[in-house]
Amino acid sequence: MEKYINVITLGPIGVGKTSIINRIKTGKFEEKVKATVGFNTFIIKKPYQRKNLTIVLNFKDTGGEESYLSFLPMQYIRNSHVVLLVFDSIDTLNDLMNRWLNFYKDNSNIDHSRFLLIGNKSDLYGEQRDIIVQEGEKFSQDIDAHFITCSAKNADNMDNLERFILTEARRFIDEEEKYLNSIKNDNSSDNNNKSNENKNFSIHKENTNNNKDIKKGKCCK
């Protein structure tokens, strides 16, 4: 059995959104990656042994050019379980805060998504590392997101990034199962109550008929 989890990447052009997905999918890094025009779709399958099913991570990789946003189907935004907000510097983090987060808020119900703020290209931070981490942590707290720095190029922290995505995927599956079971139990309880009501009604009706027969017999005598 397969269970689909929708994962969308958002962020400015050139921050490495596609490279992150490629690293998770193939375990490799490509030096030359074409800029994403509009969006691309990637499927990555992972086992969920406890539930005996396969998690299908359905990645929607978006381009970073604002002019291409009109090509992005809105259901990709609205139906996202996990949102990867990607940046690689203070400038791209500011762009993420001022433009991309607002774009997502304007097109989705954020209460149903889990945010992950990703500072990619950690191998290039240099002297900016402390301020990038500080500002990233502050922004992640403001939007209730998990924050992680990584490098798709040298695989730094990529295992933790993948682990987080899978953890959130399993959480959504468990919560959905719990919700469906609660509905099933509620319906079962309602049906039992209705059944008892019908039984009580039948018993009451039967007794009423017997009383009528007794009265009628007395009358006829």
C-alpha positions as CSV (number, residue, x, y, z in Angstrom):
1,M,0.0,0.0,0.0
2,E,1.2,3.5,-0.9
3,K,0.6,6.8,0.9
4,Y,1.3,10.1,-0.8
5,I,2.7,13.0,1.1
6,N,3.0,16.3,-0.8
7,V,6.2,18.3,-0.3
8,I,6.8,21.7,-1.9
9,T,10.0,23.7,-2.2
10,L,9.8,27.5,-2.1
11,G,12.5,30.1,-2.3
12,P,14.5,32.4,-4.6
13,I,16.3,31.3,-7.7
14,G,19.7,29.7,-7.3
15,V,19.4,28.6,-3.6
16,G,19.7,24.9,-4.5
17,K,16.1,23.7,-4.2
18,T,16.5,21.2,-7.0
19,S,19.9,20.1,-5.8
20,I,18.5,19.3,-2.4
21,I,15.8,17.0,-3.9
22,N,18.4,15.4,-6.2
23,R,20.6,14.7,-3.2
24,I,17.8,13.0,-1.4
25,K,16.7,11.1,-4.5
26,T,20.0,9.9,-5.8
27,G,22.5,10.6,-3.1
28,K,24.5,12.6,-5.6
29,F,25.2,16.2,-6.4
30,E,25.3,17.7,-9.9
31,E,27.4,20.7,-10.5
32,K,25.3,22.0,-13.4
33,V,21.6,22.0,-12.8
34,K,19.2,23.8,-15.1
35,A,17.0,26.5,-13.5
36,T,13.5,25.2,-12.8
37,V,10.9,26.9,-15.1
38,G,7.6,26.9,-13.3
39,F,7.8,23.7,-11.5
40,N,9.0,20.1,-11.7
41,T,7.7,16.9,-10.0
42,F,9.9,14.3,-8.3
43,I,8.7,11.1,-6.7
44,I,10.8,9.5,-3.9
45,K,9.5,6.3,-2.2
46,K,10.5,5.3,1.3
47,P,9.2,2.4,3.4
48,Y,7.2,2.9,6.6
49,Q,7.7,-0.5,8.2
50,R,5.6,0.0,11.3
51,K,2.5,0.6,9.1
52,N,3.6,-1.9,6.4
53,L,3.2,0.7,3.7
54,T,5.3,2.8,1.3
55,I,5.5,6.6,1.8
56,V,5.5,8.3,-1.6
57,L,7.1,11.7,-1.2
58,N,5.6,13.8,-4.0
59,F,8.0,16.7,-4.4
60,K,6.8,19.9,-6.2
61,D,10.0,21.8,-7.0
62,T,9.2,25.4,-7.8
63,G,11.2,27.9,-9.9
64,G,12.5,31.0,-8.1
65,E,11.4,33.5,-10.7
66,E,8.3,35.4,-9.7
67,S,7.2,35.6,-13.4
68,Y,6.8,31.8,-13.3
69,L,4.5,31.7,-10.3
70,S,1.5,32.0,-12.6
71,F,2.3,28.6,-14.0
72,L,2.2,26.9,-10.6
73,P,-1.1,25.0,-10.1
74,M,-2.6,26.3,-6.8
75,Q,-3.4,22.8,-5.7
76,Y,0.3,22.2,-5.2
77,I,0.3,25.0,-2.7
78,R,-3.0,24.2,-0.9
79,N,-2.4,20.4,-0.7
80,S,1.1,20.6,0.7
81,H,1.8,18.6,3.8
82,V,5.5,19.7,4.2
83,V,6.8,23.1,3.0
84,L,10.6,23.5,2.4
85,L,11.6,27.1,2.6
86,V,15.1,27.3,1.1
87,F,17.7,30.1,1.3
88,D,21.5,30.3,1.1
89,S,22.4,33.8,2.4
90,I,21.1,36.8,4.4
91,D,19.8,38.4,1.2
92,T,17.9,35.3,0.1
93,L,16.6,34.8,3.6
94,N,15.2,38.3,3.5
95,D,13.6,37.5,0.1
96,L,12.1,34.4,1.6
97,M,10.6,36.4,4.5
98,N,9.3,39.3,2.5
99,R,8.0,37.5,-0.6
100,W,7.9,33.7,-0.6
101,L,6.2,33.2,2.8
102,N,3.6,35.8,1.9
103,F,3.0,34.0,-1.4
104,Y,2.4,30.7,0.5
105,K,0.1,32.4,3.0
106,D,-2.0,34.0,0.3
107,N,-2.6,30.6,-1.4
108,S,-2.8,28.0,1.3
109,N,-4.2,27.1,4.6
110,I,-0.9,27.1,6.6
111,D,-2.5,25.4,9.6
112,H,-2.3,22.1,7.8
113,S,1.3,22.3,6.8
114,R,4.6,21.8,8.5
115,F,7.4,24.3,7.7
116,L,11.1,23.5,7.4
117,L,13.4,26.4,7.0
118,I,16.6,25.2,5.2
119,G,19.8,27.2,5.0
120,N,21.5,25.5,2.0
121,K,25.2,25.8,0.9
122,S,26.5,25.8,4.5
123,D,29.9,25.0,3.0
124,L,30.0,28.6,1.7
125,Y,28.9,30.5,4.7
126,G,32.4,31.5,5.9
127,E,32.4,34.5,8.2
128,Q,28.7,34.9,7.7
129,R,27.9,31.6,9.4
130,D,27.0,33.0,12.8
131,I,24.7,35.7,11.5
132,I,23.0,33.3,9.0
133,V,22.3,30.8,11.8
134,Q,21.2,33.5,14.2
135,E,18.8,35.1,11.7
136,G,17.6,31.7,10.5
137,E,16.7,30.6,14.0
138,K,14.9,33.9,14.7
139,F,12.8,33.6,11.5
140,S,12.0,29.9,12.2
141,Q,10.7,30.8,15.7
142,D,8.5,33.5,14.2
143,I,6.8,31.1,11.8
144,D,6.9,28.0,14.0
145,A,9.3,26.2,11.7
146,H,12.1,23.7,12.2
147,F,15.4,25.2,11.1
148,I,18.4,23.3,9.6
149,T,21.5,24.2,7.7
150,C,22.9,21.8,5.2
151,S,24.9,21.5,2.0
152,A,23.5,19.6,-1.0
153,K,27.0,19.7,-2.5
154,N,29.0,18.0,0.3
155,A,26.0,16.2,1.9
156,D,26.5,18.1,5.2
157,N,23.4,17.5,7.4
158,M,21.4,16.0,4.5
159,D,20.7,12.8,6.4
160,N,19.0,14.9,9.2
161,L,17.0,16.8,6.6
162,E,15.7,13.6,5.0
163,R,15.0,12.2,8.4
164,F,12.9,15.3,9.3
165,I,10.9,15.1,6.1
166,L,10.1,11.4,6.7
167,T,9.2,12.1,10.4
168,E,6.7,14.7,9.3
169,A,5.3,12.4,6.6
170,R,4.8,9.6,9.2
171,R,3.2,12.1,11.6
172,F,0.6,13.1,8.9
173,I,-0.1,9.4,8.2
174,D,-0.6,8.6,11.9
175,E,-2.8,11.7,12.5
176,E,-5.0,10.8,9.5
177,E,-5.4,7.3,10.7
178,K,-6.2,8.4,14.2
179,Y,-8.8,10.9,12.7
180,L,-10.4,8.3,10.5
181,N,-10.6,5.8,13.4
182,S,-12.3,8.4,15.6
183,I,-14.9,9.0,12.9
184,K,-15.4,5.3,12.5
185,N,-15.9,4.9,16.3
186,D,-18.3,7.8,16.5
187,N,-20.4,6.3,13.6
188,S,-20.3,2.9,15.3
189,S,-21.5,4.5,18.6
190,D,-24.3,6.4,16.8
191,N,-25.4,3.2,15.1
192,N,-25.5,1.3,18.4
193,N,-27.5,4.1,20.0
194,K,-30.0,4.1,17.1
195,S,-30.2,0.3,17.3
196,N,-31.0,0.5,21.0
197,E,-33.5,3.2,20.4
198,N,-35.2,1.0,17.8
199,K,-35.2,-2.0,20.1
200,N,-36.8,0.1,22.9
201,F,-39.3,1.4,20.5
202,S,-40.2,-2.1,19.3
203,I,-40.5,-3.4,22.8
204,H,-42.7,-0.4,23.8
205,K,-44.8,-0.9,20.7
206,E,-45.2,-4.6,21.4
207,N,-46.3,-3.9,24.9
208,T,-48.7,-1.3,23.7
209,N,-50.3,-3.7,21.2
210,N,-50.6,-6.4,23.9
211,N,-52.4,-3.9,26.1
212,K,-54.7,-3.0,23.3
213,D,-55.5,-6.6,22.7
214,I,-56.3,-7.2,26.4
215,K,-58.5,-4.1,26.5
216,K,-60.2,-5.2,23.3
217,G,-60.9,-8.6,24.6
218,K,-62.4,-7.3,27.7
219,C,-64.5,-5.0,25.7
220,C,-65.7,-7.8,23.4
221,K,-66.7,-9.8,26.4
